[in-house]
Amino acid sequence: MKKVKIGIVGTGFIGNVHGSIYSRDPRTEVSALYDIIPERAEETARSIGGKICLSRDELLDNCDAVLVCAPNKTHIEIATAAVEAGKHVFCEKPFTTGMNDAKTLLATANGSSKVFQVGHNRRFAPVYVKLKELLGGDQPHSAHIKMNRGELVNPVWTGDVNVTGGFLYETTIHLFDMIRFQFGEIAELVAFGSQHEYPELDEFSIIFKFKNGFHCTFASSSDASWHFPFERIEAFCHHRTIMTEEMDRLIDSNGMDANFETHSFHMREKEERWGYVQEDRTFIDSILNGTEPPVTALDGFRAVQLVESVYEAIRSDRPVRFE
Ligand SMILES: NC(=O)c1ccc[n+]([C@@H]2O[C@H](COP(=O)([O-])OP(=O)(O)OC[C@H]3O[C@@H](n4cnc5c(N)ncnc54)[C@H](O)[C@@H]3O)[C@@H](O)[C@H]2O)c1
């Protein structure tokens, strides 16, 4: 079988995570690497192989599928060039930044006959797969969610709004995608934000109301320390609370007494516990089978829309309603 040739644009942290996974997948070959800092591509090539390309065009000439793994603001330009070159695209989150770019990239992706998948890896993390399975059998009423960070200094650009598009595009957007995945489409949101540690809004309280009547509170802080669990969903059902603790654990407390059951995933390798292995596998499945990827450009677009709607609600001091 002919291997799918993978080209990676941006060989920093996440580019290496995906590169390492694909270097072990018998269906793929890491064929091309491009980074604006060539030493980074050289370092990656030393560990997983691949041609070190000196331009993005050279990379596009040497692969079938492009992984967009450079910082947020670059995604639109790199992903557009890859689609226009007829490549399959795996675009790291965020899909892009800002509504204008999100609309443009959605139209570009929809016009492509190739696969376009967005890197919302948490959908594949076993803890969230388990949560979805349990919620499928028990309609949740409401939830309390937090998605915190300890700092915006690592990598250095995470504190630069000109590169990230805003704090919410960093980690918070993962759980914006997650609440759609778990609870359905959103009808309305109200949001409050404030600024403390960084030169942008860095602290958020949001209430989401869903089209199916479900509602949840959502807190996100940029400088809350790395207190465990920095990421948590508590879903409240009929005499039942199901709680996740990062990607490590799910606790299911079901009934009127104080019993609970724990599902623990902490012994799994991080790249599987966080869903990276599984999302990379599904990208290749979609390419080989000609099927729609499990996280589409429209899903990426919706997550950007939620980020921008929260900023809009805070700016205007009004709720935002969705069609
Ligand atoms: N899904 C996840 O869990 C996850 C985790 C981390 C990062 N990310 C996303 O992945 C992207 C990269 O994050 P990271 O942590 O790997 O950052 P990083 O700084 O470690 O790596 C980014 C690399 O891109 C290179 N680069 C910058 N501009 C470029 C360009 N125009 N063309 C080619 N290379 C360029 C940089 O030199 C650097 O080596 C970000 O958008 C981030 O939000 C996703």
The ligand as a MOL file (V3000), in Angstrom:
LIG
                    3D

  0  0  0     0  0            999 V3000
M  V30 BEGIN CTAB
M  V30 COUNTS 44 48 0 0 0
M  V30 BEGIN ATOM
M  V30 1 N -4.3280 20.4410 20.2850 0
M  V30 2 C -3.4980 20.6930 21.2620 0
M  V30 3 O -3.5680 20.0860 22.3410 0
M  V30 4 C -2.4210 21.7230 21.0870 0
M  V30 5 C -1.3390 21.7430 21.9740 0
M  V30 6 C -0.3450 22.6980 21.7610 0
M  V30 7 C -0.4550 23.5980 20.7150 0
M  V30 8 N -1.5330 23.5650 19.8950 0 CHG=1
M  V30 9 C -1.6610 24.5390 18.7800 0
M  V30 10 O -0.6380 24.2220 17.8440 0
M  V30 11 C -0.0360 25.4090 17.3340 0
M  V30 12 C 1.4670 25.3880 17.6580 0
M  V30 13 O 1.6650 25.3720 19.0530 0
M  V30 14 P 3.0240 24.8350 19.7110 0
M  V30 15 O 2.7600 24.7400 21.1710 0
M  V30 16 O 3.5210 23.6380 18.9990 0 CHG=-1
M  V30 17 O 3.9870 26.0810 19.4450 0
M  V30 18 P 5.5800 26.0800 19.3310 0
M  V30 19 O 5.9810 27.4880 19.5190 0
M  V30 20 O 6.1640 25.0270 20.1950 0
M  V30 21 O 5.8330 25.6360 17.7980 0
M  V30 22 C 5.4230 26.4200 16.7210 0
M  V30 23 C 6.4850 26.3120 15.6250 0
M  V30 24 O 6.0100 26.9850 14.4540 0
M  V30 25 C 7.0980 27.6950 13.8670 0
M  V30 26 N 6.5120 28.7390 13.0260 0
M  V30 27 C 6.0480 29.9520 13.3860 0
M  V30 28 N 5.5130 30.5890 12.3100 0
M  V30 29 C 5.6740 29.7460 11.2570 0
M  V30 30 C 5.3380 29.8340 9.8820 0
M  V30 31 N 4.7040 30.9040 9.4010 0
M  V30 32 N 5.6460 28.7970 9.0890 0
M  V30 33 C 6.2960 27.7130 9.5700 0
M  V30 34 N 6.6370 27.5650 10.8660 0
M  V30 35 C 6.3210 28.5750 11.7020 0
M  V30 36 C 7.9060 28.1810 15.0460 0
M  V30 37 O 9.2410 28.4900 14.6760 0
M  V30 38 C 7.8210 26.9850 15.9980 0
M  V30 39 O 8.8760 26.0630 15.8120 0
M  V30 40 C -0.7930 26.5680 17.9810 0
M  V30 41 O -1.7910 27.0330 17.1150 0
M  V30 42 C -1.3940 25.9660 19.2300 0
M  V30 43 O -2.6060 26.6030 19.6120 0
M  V30 44 C -2.5010 22.6350 20.0460 0
M  V30 END ATOM
M  V30 BEGIN BOND
M  V30 1 1 1 2
M  V30 2 2 2 3
M  V30 3 1 2 4
M  V30 4 1 4 5
M  V30 5 2 4 44
M  V30 6 2 5 6
M  V30 7 1 6 7
M  V30 8 2 7 8
M  V30 9 1 8 9
M  V30 10 1 8 44
M  V30 11 1 9 10
M  V30 12 1 9 42
M  V30 13 1 10 11
M  V30 14 1 11 12
M  V30 15 1 11 40
M  V30 16 1 12 13
M  V30 17 1 13 14
M  V30 18 2 14 15
M  V30 19 1 14 16
M  V30 20 1 14 17
M  V30 21 1 17 18
M  V30 22 2 18 19
M  V30 23 1 18 20
M  V30 24 1 18 21
M  V30 25 1 21 22
M  V30 26 1 22 23
M  V30 27 1 23 24
M  V30 28 1 23 38
M  V30 29 1 24 25
M  V30 30 1 25 26
M  V30 31 1 25 36
M  V30 32 1 26 27
M  V30 33 1 26 35
M  V30 34 2 27 28
M  V30 35 1 28 29
M  V30 36 1 29 30
M  V30 37 2 29 35
M  V30 38 1 30 31
M  V30 39 2 30 32
M  V30 40 1 32 33
M  V30 41 2 33 34
M  V30 42 1 34 35
M  V30 43 1 36 37
M  V30 44 1 36 38
M  V30 45 1 38 39
M  V30 46 1 40 41
M  V30 47 1 40 42
M  V30 48 1 42 43
M  V30 END BOND
M  V30 END CTAB
M  END
